[in-house]
Amino acid sequence: VPPNTNDGYEDIFDRLDKNHDGKLTPREIVIGLRKNPDIAADLGLDSHVSEGASRDSLMAMFIAMDIDQDDEVSKREFVHFERKIHEQRG
């Protein structure tokens, strides 16, 4: 992952990381998406995650991001995942 590329993913991570511990939990992501519909749109997610398809899709994304499977997503994992998705979308 190239450091310091100005694609905004680091800033999005920081906005979602409300307790500033450098890791995201599913709860932080859900709360962040609800409070920041612009972030949800940037990430291609529903801002109103609830039970069902929107939650399933968020959890699938979270599991895919969590490379080391520690049930938290680091900034490095988040940025790497989002850049990879962005490249795939073209």
Order of alpha helices (4+ residues) and beta strands (2+ residues): alpha-beta-alpha-alpha-alpha-beta-alpha
